[in-house]
Amino acid sequence: WQDIADPRVDKARGDFLRQYNYMPMLSERGSLYLYYIVEEVQRRDLPVELALIPMVESTLDPFAYSSSSAAGLWQIMPATGEHLGLQQDWWFDGRRAVRDSTKVALDYLETLYETFDNDWMLALAAYNAGEGRVAKAQRDNRRKGLPTDYWSLELPRETRRYVPRVLALTQIIAEPEALDVEIPPLPNEPAFEVAELGGQIELARAAELADINLETLRELNPGQLRWATAPDRPQELLVPMGTGSRLEEEIAQLTPAERVRWRYYYIKPGDNLITIAKKFRTDVSLLRRVNGISGSNIRAGSTLMIPSSNWTNGLDLAATPGEPIGYKVRRGDSLARIAGKYKVSVDDIVA
């Protein structure tokens, strides 16, 4: 695709080249995700340029969250994620999970490619603007006797910039020397492997057992939204290469009391959070936090999750209001990215 010429591509390329730290930032983030994405694209025998889409969508940031509620590396909208079968709940967001989002994004792109008569430029436009909007633009052009290729369509401003940005990146990466660009190298090997957990576990405990940084574990598992793995999913985590067997061996030695354990309690008429907390020897604030309750109102017939009394030893402080933790700012970070990573607001960080 680097040979496709158009003034809009030239402009997009110039915009990228003026951002001196753009390629180093992409390389740093890409060290965790890009090998996997490229492997998946090639496994399907698709154009390898599709692996550049997350660079344009999110600058390879799985914690990216747009004003229109798109999330993850591939910036998938909630409704699109639901349509594509991604889990999205209080515990887990498949739009942010590296493997889940990559699978459905590539599935979706293949479908769009077939829908638009095997034209990748139209498929890319539809990925950005929506299938219906691109199809309508084609119908409008047909009525006017105009061409219906991507470059001839009247599309939203963002979409008119989107495809040229993808093509501009292909040119930069294909010929960095000619453009006087230095692209930091990435290891041509997997960055992560899968560790089987055998049950729900706190992320802080898993990081400790694997002897890895909790920050790294979160970056490899951005779909996990809370301090412990989602209870209704396959119990596994992505971990840096070479650490999976250690984690599995250490977890196998845990007693049941050392894991996160939950009871499910059906709320009865007359119940309130105080009486339930006393009954299970826990506290109200913890019940609110694990069940996503903002106030004190609960409804008879609903279910509460009750954590065991000894689970809090490895509690992730990022999930505990009022207890600050330190974070070292990295190249390419923004307040929005950090807020998304720790599930707090930008205002909280500013304060």
C-alpha positions as CSV (number, residue, x, y, z in Angstrom):
1,W,0.0,0.0,0.0
2,Q,3.0,2.3,0.3
3,D,2.9,3.0,-3.4
4,I,-0.6,4.6,-3.3
5,A,-0.1,8.3,-4.1
6,D,-2.5,11.1,-3.2
7,P,-1.9,14.6,-1.8
8,R,-3.9,13.6,1.4
9,V,-1.4,10.8,2.0
10,D,1.5,13.3,1.5
11,K,-0.1,15.6,4.1
12,A,-0.6,12.8,6.6
13,R,3.0,11.7,6.2
14,G,4.2,15.2,6.9
15,D,2.1,15.4,10.0
16,F,3.6,12.2,11.3
17,L,7.2,13.2,10.5
18,R,6.7,16.5,12.5
19,Q,6.0,14.4,15.6
20,Y,9.6,13.6,16.5
21,N,8.6,11.2,19.4
22,Y,5.9,9.4,17.5
23,M,7.8,6.4,16.2
24,P,9.8,5.9,19.5
25,M,6.5,5.9,21.4
26,L,4.9,3.4,19.0
27,S,8.0,1.2,19.3
28,E,7.9,1.2,23.1
29,R,4.2,0.2,23.2
30,G,4.6,-2.1,20.2
31,S,7.1,-4.2,22.1
32,L,4.2,-5.7,24.0
33,Y,1.5,-6.1,21.3
34,L,2.8,-5.7,17.7
35,Y,4.4,-9.1,17.2
36,Y,1.1,-10.8,18.2
37,I,-1.0,-8.5,16.0
38,V,1.3,-9.1,13.0
39,E,1.2,-12.9,13.6
40,E,-2.6,-12.9,13.6
41,V,-2.8,-10.8,10.4
42,Q,-0.3,-13.1,8.6
43,R,-2.0,-16.2,9.9
44,R,-5.2,-15.1,8.1
45,D,-3.2,-14.3,5.0
46,L,-4.3,-10.7,5.1
47,P,-2.3,-7.6,4.1
48,V,0.2,-7.0,6.8
49,E,-0.6,-3.3,6.7
50,L,-3.7,-4.0,8.7
51,A,-1.4,-4.4,11.7
52,L,-0.9,-0.6,11.5
53,I,-4.5,0.2,12.2
54,P,-4.1,0.2,16.1
55,M,-1.3,2.7,15.6
56,V,-3.7,5.1,14.0
57,E,-6.7,4.2,16.2
58,S,-5.0,4.3,19.6
59,T,-1.3,4.8,19.1
60,L,-1.1,1.1,20.3
61,D,-2.6,2.0,23.7
62,P,-5.1,-0.6,25.0
63,F,-6.2,1.8,27.7
64,A,-7.2,4.5,25.1
65,Y,-10.8,5.6,25.5
66,S,-12.4,8.1,23.1
67,S,-15.0,10.8,23.7
68,S,-17.4,8.6,21.7
69,S,-16.8,5.6,24.1
70,A,-14.6,3.6,21.7
71,A,-12.0,1.6,23.6
72,G,-8.9,-0.4,23.3
73,L,-6.1,-1.0,20.7
74,W,-8.7,-1.2,17.9
75,Q,-11.0,1.5,19.3
76,I,-14.2,-0.6,19.2
77,M,-17.5,1.1,20.0
78,P,-19.7,-0.6,22.7
79,A,-22.5,-1.5,20.3
80,T,-20.0,-2.8,17.8
81,G,-18.3,-4.9,20.5
82,E,-21.7,-6.3,21.6
83,H,-22.5,-7.1,18.0
84,L,-19.2,-8.9,17.6
85,G,-19.7,-10.9,20.7
86,L,-17.2,-9.2,23.1
87,Q,-17.7,-9.4,26.8
88,Q,-18.3,-6.0,28.3
89,D,-19.2,-5.9,32.0
90,W,-18.1,-4.6,35.4
91,W,-15.3,-7.2,35.5
92,F,-14.0,-7.4,31.9
93,D,-14.0,-5.4,28.7
94,G,-13.1,-7.5,25.7
95,R,-12.6,-4.3,23.6
96,R,-9.4,-3.7,25.7
97,A,-8.2,-7.3,25.8
98,V,-5.4,-7.8,23.3
99,R,-6.4,-11.2,21.9
100,D,-10.2,-10.7,22.1
101,S,-10.2,-7.3,20.4
102,T,-7.6,-8.3,17.7
103,K,-9.7,-11.4,16.8
104,V,-13.0,-9.5,16.4
105,A,-11.4,-6.5,14.7
106,L,-9.8,-8.7,12.0
107,D,-13.1,-10.7,11.6
108,Y,-14.9,-7.4,11.1
109,L,-12.3,-6.1,8.6
110,E,-12.6,-9.3,6.6
111,T,-16.4,-8.9,6.5
112,L,-16.1,-5.3,5.4
113,Y,-13.6,-6.3,2.7
114,E,-16.1,-8.8,1.3
115,T,-19.0,-6.4,1.6
116,F,-17.2,-3.7,-0.4
117,D,-16.2,-5.9,-3.3
118,N,-12.7,-6.8,-2.0
119,D,-11.6,-3.2,-1.8
120,W,-9.4,-2.6,1.3
121,M,-9.6,1.2,1.1
122,L,-13.4,1.1,1.3
123,A,-13.1,-1.5,4.1
124,L,-10.9,0.8,6.1
125,A,-13.2,3.7,5.6
126,A,-16.2,1.6,6.7
127,Y,-14.2,0.5,9.8
128,N,-13.8,4.1,10.7
129,A,-17.1,5.6,9.6
130,G,-19.5,2.6,9.6
131,E,-20.6,0.4,6.9
132,G,-23.9,2.2,6.3
133,R,-22.3,5.6,5.9
134,V,-19.8,4.4,3.3
135,A,-22.6,2.5,1.4
136,K,-24.8,5.7,1.4
137,A,-21.9,7.8,0.0
138,Q,-21.5,5.2,-2.8
139,R,-25.2,5.4,-3.6
140,D,-25.1,9.2,-3.7
141,N,-22.2,9.1,-6.1
142,R,-23.9,6.5,-8.3
143,R,-27.0,8.8,-8.6
144,K,-24.7,11.6,-9.7
145,G,-22.8,9.4,-12.2
146,L,-19.6,9.7,-10.1
147,P,-17.0,7.0,-9.3
148,T,-17.6,5.0,-6.1
149,D,-14.0,4.3,-5.0
150,Y,-12.8,5.6,-1.6
151,W,-11.0,8.7,-3.0
152,S,-14.2,9.9,-4.8
153,L,-16.6,9.6,-1.9
154,E,-17.9,12.4,0.2
155,L,-17.2,11.1,3.7
156,P,-16.9,12.6,7.2
157,R,-13.8,14.7,7.7
158,E,-12.3,12.1,10.1
159,T,-12.7,9.3,7.6
160,R,-11.2,11.4,4.8
161,R,-8.1,11.7,7.1
162,Y,-8.2,8.2,8.4
163,V,-7.2,6.1,5.4
164,P,-4.4,8.5,4.3
165,R,-3.0,8.2,7.8
166,V,-2.8,4.4,7.5
167,L,-1.2,4.7,4.1
168,A,1.3,7.3,5.3
169,L,2.4,5.0,8.1
170,T,3.0,2.3,5.5
171,Q,5.3,4.6,3.6
172,I,7.3,5.7,6.7
173,I,7.8,2.1,7.8
174,A,8.6,0.8,4.3
175,E,11.3,3.5,3.6
176,P,12.4,5.1,6.9
177,E,15.9,5.9,5.5
178,A,14.5,7.8,2.5
179,L,12.4,9.9,4.9
180,D,15.2,10.4,7.5
181,V,13.3,8.5,10.2
182,E,14.8,6.3,12.8
183,I,12.5,3.6,14.0
184,P,13.7,1.8,17.1
185,P,13.9,-1.9,16.5
186,L,11.5,-4.4,18.1
187,P,12.3,-8.0,19.0
188,N,11.0,-10.4,16.4
189,E,9.6,-12.7,19.0
190,P,6.5,-13.1,21.1
191,A,6.3,-10.8,24.1
192,F,3.8,-12.9,26.1
193,E,2.5,-16.3,26.8
194,V,-0.6,-17.7,28.5
195,A,-0.6,-18.9,32.1
196,E,-3.4,-21.1,33.3
197,L,-4.6,-20.0,36.8
198,G,-7.0,-22.8,37.8
199,G,-9.3,-20.3,39.4
200,Q,-9.8,-16.6,40.2
201,I,-6.9,-14.8,41.6
202,E,-5.9,-11.2,42.5
203,L,-3.7,-9.5,40.0
204,A,-1.3,-8.2,42.7
205,R,-0.9,-11.8,44.0
206,A,-0.3,-13.2,40.4
207,A,2.3,-10.5,39.8
208,E,4.1,-11.4,43.0
209,L,4.0,-15.1,42.3
210,A,5.3,-14.7,38.8
211,D,8.0,-12.2,40.0
212,I,6.9,-9.6,37.5
213,N,5.8,-5.9,37.8
214,L,2.1,-5.4,38.4
215,E,2.2,-2.6,35.9
216,T,3.4,-5.0,33.2
217,L,0.7,-7.6,34.2
218,R,-1.9,-4.9,33.7
219,E,-0.5,-3.8,30.4
220,L,-0.7,-7.4,29.1
221,N,-4.2,-7.9,30.5
222,P,-5.9,-4.5,30.0
223,G,-9.3,-6.2,29.6
224,Q,-9.2,-7.1,33.3
225,L,-10.9,-4.1,34.9
226,R,-10.7,-5.0,38.6
227,W,-8.1,-6.1,41.2
228,A,-8.9,-9.8,40.5
229,T,-9.5,-11.8,37.3
230,A,-13.0,-11.8,36.0
231,P,-14.9,-14.8,37.6
232,D,-16.9,-15.8,34.5
233,R,-14.1,-16.2,32.0
234,P,-11.4,-18.7,31.3
235,Q,-9.0,-18.4,34.3
236,E,-5.8,-17.4,32.5
237,L,-3.5,-14.4,32.2
238,L,-1.0,-13.2,29.7
239,V,2.4,-12.9,31.2
240,P,5.9,-12.1,29.9
241,M,7.6,-14.9,28.0
242,G,9.4,-17.3,30.3
243,T,7.3,-16.5,33.4
244,G,4.2,-18.6,32.7
245,S,5.4,-21.9,34.2
246,R,6.7,-20.2,37.3
247,L,3.3,-18.6,37.9
248,E,1.4,-21.9,37.3
249,E,3.7,-23.8,39.7
250,E,3.3,-21.1,42.4
251,I,-0.4,-20.9,42.0
252,A,-0.7,-24.7,42.3
253,Q,0.7,-24.5,45.8
254,L,-1.8,-21.9,47.1
255,T,-4.4,-23.1,49.6
256,P,-8.0,-22.3,48.9
257,A,-7.9,-19.6,51.6
258,E,-5.1,-17.8,49.7
259,R,-7.2,-17.4,46.6
260,V,-10.0,-14.9,46.0
261,R,-13.1,-16.7,47.0
262,W,-16.7,-15.4,46.6
263,R,-20.1,-16.2,47.9
264,Y,-23.2,-15.2,46.1
265,Y,-25.9,-13.8,48.4
266,Y,-29.5,-13.3,47.3
267,I,-30.8,-10.1,48.8
268,K,-34.0,-10.6,50.9
269,P,-36.7,-8.0,51.7
270,G,-35.5,-5.9,54.6
271,D,-31.8,-6.5,53.9
272,N,-29.4,-3.6,53.8
273,L,-25.6,-3.3,53.3
274,I,-24.8,-2.9,57.0
275,T,-26.6,-6.1,58.1
276,I,-25.2,-8.1,55.2
277,A,-21.6,-6.8,55.9
278,K,-22.0,-7.9,59.6
279,K,-23.3,-11.3,58.6
280,F,-20.3,-12.0,56.4
281,R,-17.7,-10.2,58.6
282,T,-16.8,-7.7,56.0
283,D,-17.4,-4.0,55.6
284,V,-19.9,-1.9,53.7
285,S,-17.3,0.0,51.5
286,L,-15.9,-3.3,50.3
287,L,-19.4,-4.6,49.4
288,R,-20.0,-1.4,47.5
289,R,-16.7,-1.7,45.6
290,V,-16.9,-5.3,44.6
291,N,-20.5,-5.0,43.4
292,G,-20.2,-1.6,41.7
293,I,-22.7,0.0,44.1
294,S,-22.4,3.8,44.3
295,G,-24.9,4.4,47.1
296,S,-26.7,2.3,49.7
297,N,-29.7,1.2,47.8
298,I,-30.0,-2.5,47.1
299,R,-33.0,-4.5,45.7
300,A,-34.5,-7.6,47.0
301,G,-34.1,-10.5,44.6
302,S,-30.7,-9.2,43.3
303,T,-27.4,-11.0,44.0
304,L,-24.4,-9.6,45.9
305,M,-20.9,-11.0,45.6
306,I,-19.3,-11.5,49.0
307,P,-15.5,-11.8,49.1
308,S,-13.9,-14.1,51.7
309,S,-12.5,-12.3,54.7
310,N,-8.9,-13.0,53.9
311,W,-8.8,-11.8,50.2
312,T,-7.7,-8.2,51.0
313,N,-4.1,-9.0,51.8
314,G,-3.2,-8.6,48.1
315,L,-5.7,-5.8,47.4
316,D,-4.6,-3.6,44.5
317,L,-4.4,-0.1,46.0
318,A,-5.5,1.4,42.7
319,A,-8.9,0.0,43.5
320,T,-9.0,1.5,47.0
321,P,-10.3,5.1,47.1
322,G,-8.2,7.5,49.1
323,E,-5.0,5.6,49.1
324,P,-2.6,7.0,46.5
325,I,0.0,5.0,44.7
326,G,3.0,6.2,42.7
327,Y,3.2,6.1,38.9
328,K,6.2,6.9,36.8
329,V,5.1,8.8,33.7
330,R,6.3,7.2,30.4
331,R,6.9,8.5,27.0
332,G,3.5,9.0,25.2
333,D,1.5,9.0,28.4
334,S,-1.4,11.4,28.9
335,L,-3.6,12.0,31.9
336,A,-6.5,10.3,30.0
337,R,-4.4,7.2,29.4
338,I,-3.3,6.9,33.0
339,A,-6.8,7.6,34.2
340,G,-8.1,4.8,31.9
341,K,-5.5,2.4,33.2
342,Y,-6.4,2.9,36.8
343,K,-10.2,3.4,36.4
344,V,-10.2,6.9,37.9
345,S,-11.0,10.3,36.5
346,V,-8.6,12.9,35.1
347,D,-9.9,15.2,37.8
348,D,-8.9,12.7,40.5
349,I,-5.3,12.8,39.2
350,V,-5.2,16.5,38.8
351,A,-6.5,16.8,42.4
